Amino acid sequence: APPRPQGVERNLVLTQWEWTDEMGKIHDEASTDKRDPTVNANGPIYGVDIANDNLAMLDPNTHTATMVRIPTLADRSTMRASYAQSGYPASRLADIARFNPASIHNPMLDSRGRVWYTATLRPPENQPDWCLEGSDNQYAEYFPVTRSGRNVSYYDPETGEFTMVDTCFGSHHLQFAHDENETLFLSRPNSDVFGWVDTKLFDETGDGRRAQGWCPTVVDTNGDGRITKPWNEPSVVGGARFEEDATRSTYDFDPALDTRVAVGAYGIIVNPVDGSVWGAQDSYPGKIVRLVVGDDPPESCIAEVFEVPSERWDVEANGERGFMPRGLDVDRNGVVWTALSGTNHLASFDRSRCGSLTGPTAHTGRHCAEGWTLHPLPGPTFKGTNVRADYNYYNWVDQFDTLGLGENVPIATGTGSDSLVALLPATGETVVMRVPYPLAGFHPRGLDGRIDDPDAGWKGRGVYSSTGSDTVWHAEDGFAVEDGEYRSISKPILVKFQIRPHPLAN
C-alpha cells in the first residue's frame, strides 16, 4: 500500500467531478492560458476526448458537464479511425455509433480564452500542393513535407464556433510563445520539423498558408554559427517509436557540413527568457532539442540536441542515469524540466552551464552532461528490487504558484500511482498528491493551474488534471449489473488540487 500523507501532503484538498460519458477518454485538459493563469477565471475547464472526437467542458461553479463534437475538413468516412472501438464493454451507450478519426489530442488557451487543440482534419497523405516539393512556398522550397498527421483548430467560447487550420506539418502538443503575435508552436513524434502558426496573422487574414511555417532540426556541425545547405542527411534505422532503433541515425558524415538530426518531439515548450523552442524525444535514451527560429526562417533556424545521461552514453548526472523524456516544461528562469518516463525522474536541464555546443560531434547530443540534474521520484517499485515502476507520462511547471507550493515548482504525473508528484527545487523534497477514490480511477496525463481570485488565498486558485485512462470501467465501481449483464457506468473524473496553509484552514 502507498504510504499515508506526510507533512504538507496533509494540507491537500481535492475536488472531483465526472465528465463526458462512459466511453470518454480525456487525453488532456486546459483551464487557462499558461502564460497568464488569470485568463478564463471562474470559467469552464476544457478536455479533449480523444476516443470520441469531442471537446468536453465542465463548469466548476454549476457542476455542469457538456461536450460538443469537433468538425473536420474532410468527410469522416474518408478518414481512418484512430482508436479501435471493439474494446469497449457493454454500456448504456453501446448502440451509439462512435467514429473517431480526428483523434483530438491536446488543448491550450490563448490570451482571449479561445481553446486551440490538435486534431486530424483530413487524411494525412492528402497534402496541399503548396506543402510539397516544387511549390513556391518558402518553407516547402527549403524543406518540403509530404504528410501531416494531426493539424490544428480552435473553439471560440464566445461564439460557439470552430475554426480549422490545415497545416503541412503534423501536430501533437502545442504551446504559445511569449511574443506579441502569440505564435503557436507545435510538435509531433517522428516528425522531421517543428511547425508554428502566427495566430495574429491568421486572425487578420484567415490565411492558414501565410500564417504557418516550419523548420527541420539542423545542427551547426561545421562550427560557422549558421545553417547552410547542403547538410549531412540522416539515414534513420527503422523501428518502433519507443525503441532505440527508432532514432539511431547513420551518416556519410562530412565535417565541413552542418547536420540534420531526426529528432521528432513529443513534449514542447517555449522558453520565456529567450524565445527558444524546446522539444522532448521519447525514445531510448532520448534527447531534448532546442530550436532557435531566428529573424528569417526557415534559413535562420538552428538546432541543438542534448542526450539524456544514460548507460549508453556512460555518464551520470548527480549520480543518476535515466531515459525516455516525454513531458517538457520550463520555469520562469529558463531552466527546462522533463519527466523521464522510463526511470521515474524529474530531470532539469540548465543550458547556461554548457560550454561549446557546435562542432563535428554536436549532432550526437553527447555534451553538457553538467547541465542535467536527475531527481528520483517516489512511487511503487517492482517486487524484490529497487527498480521504480511508476510511469511519469508528462510534467508541468507551476510558474505562478497556482497550487500553493510556491512559484516555479515542477510537477510530474504519477500516471501509474493515482497521483501528481511535486518537487520543491530549493530543498529537493517531493510532495505526493494522491487521489484515493475511486481506486484505480485516476490515470493523469496532463495538468495545468488557474487563478480565479488572486485575493482569495488558497481558495482562489488550483491545479486541474483529469484521468486519461483508456478503460475507465476498470475503476472501483466501474461496472453495474443490469438485466443480468455487466454494464460500464464509470466516467472520467476531473480533479482540482489545492494546498491550504494547514489541515484545518478555512
N, C-alpha and C positions, 0 to 999 in steps of 0.2 A: 504494500500500500504506500502511496506517497506520504511524505511527512506532513504533519499539521503545519499550518501557517505560523511563522515566527516573526517577531519584531514588527516592522512596518507592514508586513503582509497581512497582519490582523486588522489593518485600517482599511482594507479593501471593501468597496461597496459595488455590488453587481446589480444591474437591472437587465431583465431579459424580455424579449418579445419573440413571438413566432411570426414568420412572414412567408410569402409566396404560398406554395401548396405542397402536398405530399410528394410530388415529383420534383420539387425545386432543388436546384444546386447553385447556391450563391457563391460564385467564384471569388468575388471581391466586393467591397462596399466603399462608399465615399460619402463624407458628411459635409466637407468644406473644401476651400482652396488651400492646398498645402502651404502656400506662401503667406497666407493670411487666414488664420483659423477663426476669424470672426465672420467670414463670408458664410451666408446661409444660416446665420444664428437662429436657433429655435426652429429651423426648417426641417424638411424630411431628410431621412437617410436613404441613399440610393444604393441598390445592389444589382449585380448583373447575374442573371440566371442563365448560366452557360449552357445548360442542358435543354433549355426550352425557348431560347431566344426572347426572353422577357427582360424588361427593365423593371425592377422591383422598387417600391417606395414604401417607407414606413414613417408615419407621423408620430414622433415620440410624445407629443402632447395629448393627442386624442387616441393614441394607441391603435391607429387605423393602418392596415396594410393593404396596398393595392399593387397592381402590376399592369404593364402595357406591353404589347407585342412590338418589337422593333421592326422597322422596314428594311428592305434590301433593294439594291438597284436591279438585280436580275430576278426573274421568277424563281421562287424557291424550288420548283420542280426540276430546274436545270442545275441545281447545286447539290453537293454531296453532304449528307448528314455528318456532323462532327462527333456525335456520340450514338452508339447503338442503343436502340430502345428496348431490346429484348430482355435486358437485365432488370427491368422494373418489376416489382412484385405486384400482386393484385392490389387494387386501390379503388376507392370510390371514383377515381378519375381514370380508371383503366380503359374506358371506352372513348376517351378523348384523344383524337389524333394529335400526335406530337411529332414535329419535324424541326430539326434544329441546325440547319446548315450555316446560320450566321455566327454561331459559336461566340456570342458576346463574352468578352473576357475581362476587361479592366476599365474602371471608370475614374475620372478625375474632374474636379470642378474648376472652372476658371473664375476670374475676379467678378464676373457678372452672375455667378451661380449656375451657369449652364453646365450640363453634365456631358463631357466628352468621353467617348468609350471606343474600344477597339472591337471590330466585328467584321466578319466576311460579308461583303456586299454583292459579290459576283463570283463566278468560278475563277480560281486563282490564275489559271492559264489564259484567261481571256483578257490579256493586257491591251490597253490602248496603244495604238501605233507609236505615239509620241514617247512611250517609255522605252522603245526598242532601238536597237542599232539601226542607223540610217535616219533617225529623227533629227530635226534641227533643235530640239530641246537641249539646253546646255548641259543638263545633268545626264541625259541619255547619251549625248555625244562623248562625255567624259567616262561614264560607266553605265552602260545600258542594263536594264533589269527585266528579266524575261517572265517572271511571275510574282504574285504579290502575297497570297495568304490573306490574313485579315486586313481591313482598311480602317477608316476612322469616321465617326459620326458624332453628332451631339444632339441632346434633347434640351429644349428651352422650357423650363417650368412655367414661365410667364404666358407662353402661347400654347403649350402642349404639343408643339410641333418638333419634328425631327429634321435634321439636315445632314446629308451624307457627302463625304469627300472620297472620291475614287483615287486611291494612291497607287503609284507604280510599285512602291516598296511595301513589304509586309509589315504588320504590326502585331504587338503582343501586350507590352506595357507602354505607358505614356506618362510624360512629366512636362510641366510647363517651365520654361526658362524665366529668368527674372528681368527680362528686357521689356521695353515699352510696347513691343509688338506681340507680347505673350506668345512667343514661339513655342509650339508644342513638339517635343521630340519623342520619337517612337523607336522601340527596339523589337527585334524578333529573333528567337533562337535559330541558328543555322543560316541566318541571313548574311549576305556579304556587305550590307550597308547599314548605316544609321539614317533614318529619314526624319523630316520635320515638316510642319505646316505653320506658315506665318498666319496666325489666326486674325490679326488685324487686317492684313491684306485680303484675306478671304472674306472677312466681314464687309470690306469696302467694295470688293469686286465680284464676289461669288464665283471666282475663277479658281477652281482647285488646282488646275495645271500651273498657273502662275504662282500660287501660294505655296507650293511644295518644292522640296529639294531633298537631295540625299548625297551621301559621301561613302565611298569604301574606306576601310581602315587600312591605311598605308603608313608604315613606319619609316622614319628617316635613318636608313642604314648606311647611307654614304656620308652622313655627317655634315651636309652642307646647309642644314637648317630649313629646308623646304622639300616639298614632294614634287618630283618630276617624272614624266614618262620617258621611256619605258621603265617598268619596275619589275622586280622578281615576282613571278606569279606562283602561288602555292599549288601543289598537286595534292589535293586532300585525299587521304585514305578513307574510304567509306566505312560507315559503322553507325550504330545506334547513337542517339543524341547524348546519352549519359556515359558512353564508353570513351576510353582514352583514344581509340582509333577514330572517333568522330572528328577529332580536331588535330590529329597528328598530320603535319604537312611536311612534304619533302620539296626541296628546291634545287634547281640548277642555278646555284647561287653565284651572283656577280657582285662583289663588294662595292663596285662603282655605282650600283643602282640602289634605289630605295626598294622596299619590300612590302607587298600586300600580305596581310595576315587574315586568315579565315577565322574570325572570332565568333560573330553572332552573339547576341546578348539576350539574356532573359530579363533580369532587372535593369532599370535605367534610372538615372538621376542627373540633374543639372546642378553644378556647384554654384552656390550663391556668391562665392567670393570672386571667382574669375570667369564664370560662364561656361567652363568646360563641361562636356557631356561625358558621363561615365556609364559603362555597361558591365554586367557580370555574365561570364560564360559558365554555364552549369554542366561541366564535364569533369573528367579526372585528369589532372588535379584541378584544372580550371584556372581561369585568368580573370582579371578585371582590365578593362580597356578605357583609356582616356582619349577623347576626340576634341580637338580644337577646330571649330569650323572656320574661323578667320574672317577676314573682310571681303574676300572674293571667292566664295565657294562655287564650284567644288575644288578648284585648283588650290585654294588656300587651306584645305582640310589637312590635318596632320594628326597621326595617332601615336599612342604609346601603349604598351601592354606590360602587365605585371602578373607573373605566375604566382599562385599560392605556394608558400613554403610547404614542401611535401617530401615524402620519401623518394619520389622520382627525381626531384631537384637535389636531394640530400642536403637540405639546410633546415634550420629551425628558426622560429620566431619566438622569443622569450621561452624557449624550451618546448614549444608545441609545434606540431605539424598538422595540416588539415587538407581538406579537399572539397570541391564542388560548391562554389559560391552560387547563390541564386538571387535572393533578395539583395537590394542595394539602396542605400540612402546616404545622406551627408549631413553633418552638423553645420551650425552657423559659422564655424571657424574653417570650414573646408576640409575637414577630416572625413574620409569615406568609411562607411560601415557596411559590412556584408555578412550575412548568415551563411556559414559553411554547413550546408545541409547534410554532407556526408559524415561529418565528425562532431557536430553539435558544438561549434564555436561561434561566438560573435567576434568577428575579426575587424580591426580598424586598419586603415592604411593612410599614412601621412606622407604625401608626396614631398613635402618640404624637407624631409630627411634625406632625400635621394641625391646622388651625385649625377654623373653623366647618364643620359637616357637615350643617346644616339650611338650609332656605330654599327659594325658588322654583326654583332650578336643581339642587337636591341630587339629584333623581332621575336626572339625566344621568350622574352619576358623574365628571364632569369637575372634580374638585377634588383637592387634596392630591397633586399631582404630586411634591412633595417627600418623600412617604412611600415612593416607589418607588426601588429600585436594581436595574438590569438587568445581570446578569453574562453576557457571551457565553461559550458553552461550546465547547471544541474539538470537531472532528469533520470529516466529509467536506464538501466544497463542490462546487457544480456546476462542471463543467469550464470554465475560462476566466473564472470570476467569483470574487468573494469571498462569494457567497451560500451560507450554510450549509445543508446538505442532510440533516442528521440529523433524527430525529424523537424528541423527548423526550416519550414517552407519558405518563409520570407522574413523581412525585418523592416523596421521603420524607426526614424529618429524623431523623438518628441522635442522639436526645436523650441517650442513656445510654452512648455510646461502645461499642456492641456490635461495631463494625468494627475499631477500633484507631486511628482518626484523631483521636479526641477527642470531646467532647460537643457537641451542637447543630450537627452537620455535615450540611448538606443534600446529598442525593444524587439525581441525575436518572437516569432510564433512557435509555441510548443505544440506543433501540429499533431504529434503523437502522444501528448500528455495533457490534453484538455486545458491548455494554459497559454498565457503570454508571459514572457520572461524579460524583465528589465535589467539592465546593467548600469550601475552608478559609476560613471567613469572616474570620479575623484577617489573612490575607495576600492573599486573592483567588486563591490558587493552586488549580489543578484537579488532580485525581488521576483518571486514566483507568484503569479496571479492566476489561480486555478479556478475553473468553472466546475463546481462539484455536481451539478444536476442539469439535465439528465445525464446519467452515467453513459460514457462513450458518446455524448451528444455534442461536444464542441471540438471541431476539427478546423482550426483557423488557418486561413491562407494569407490574408492581409489585414490591415488595420489603419485607422487614422484618428486624429483627435480634433476636437472643436471647442471653441469658447463661445458659449451662449450669452453669458453675462460676466464681464471681467470684474464686476464689483460684488459678485455673489459668492466669493470664496470657492470652496471645493464643489459646491452645488452648481456653480455656473459653468462648469467645464467637464470634459470627459473624453475618453478614448472609446471608439467603437470597433467591433470586429464581429464577423459572422461565421458560423460554421460553414465550411465549404465541402462537406462530405458528399461523396457520390451516392452514399447509401444511408440516407437519414433514418430509414426504418430499422437500422441496427442499433439505434439508441435505446436507452431504457424507455419502456412503454411505447416502443415504436410500432407495435402491432396491436390490433384488436381482433376479436373473433366475431364475425357477423355471418349468421346463417351457416355456422359450422366451418367457415373459411377464414383464414388469416387475411387481414386487410392492413395495409400500411396507413397509419394515421399520423406519423411524425411529420413535422415541418422543420425547415431550417430555423435556427434561432439567431437573433441579433443580440449582442451583449454590449452593454455600456459599462466601462470600468472607470471607477473614481477612487482616489486615495484621499481619505479625510485625515485631519490632523491627529486624531486618536480614535479608538474604537467607540467611544461614547459621544463623539462630536455630533452636534445637531445640524 
